[in-house]
Amino acid sequence: MSTEKDFYQVYEVFSKRTYKADLQYQFSLLAPNEEMAFAMAQENFMRREPVVDIWVVKRENVRKLQEDERDSLQRLDNKDYRTAKGYGYLKKKWREYEQGMLDEKEILSWGDDK
């Protein structure tokens, strides 16, 4: 015998405001099937805000990392060169290099062409 608990399933709804925007989580809803969940999500957004895309996913199909899998996300300590902050010192180094090329002795030597 099917109960009401078995009849409804939980769906997660995501949306995009523009084609270039990131997908954002919006809310969960209860529905008997995928088609009804999509129709409910679409109806909800048509009344609230303009969107270009809606994703409806059954909650049991959304997978998150397990605790032992999270270790794979740790970054190595010697990878600063891969981030923008790893290049922050270059502007200072370049300025020092340029200033070092045109020191006082070199500039004064330009006038000795007599």
MOTAQUI-V669813 format. One record per run of one state. SS is the DSSP state (alpha for helix, beta for strand, coil for the rest). FROM is the first residue (numbers start at 1). TO is the last residue. If there is no record, write none. Layout:
# MOTAQUI-V669813
ss=[SS SS]
from=[FROM FROM]
to=[TO TO]
This chain:
# MOTAQUI-V669813
ss=[coil alpha coil beta coil beta coil alpha coil beta alpha coil alpha coil alpha coil alpha coil alpha coil alpha coil]
from=[1 4 8 9 17 24 32 34 49 53 59 62 67 74 80 83 84 88 90 102 104 110]
to=[3 7 8 16 23 31 33 48 52 58 61 66 73 79 82 83 87 89 101 103 109 114]
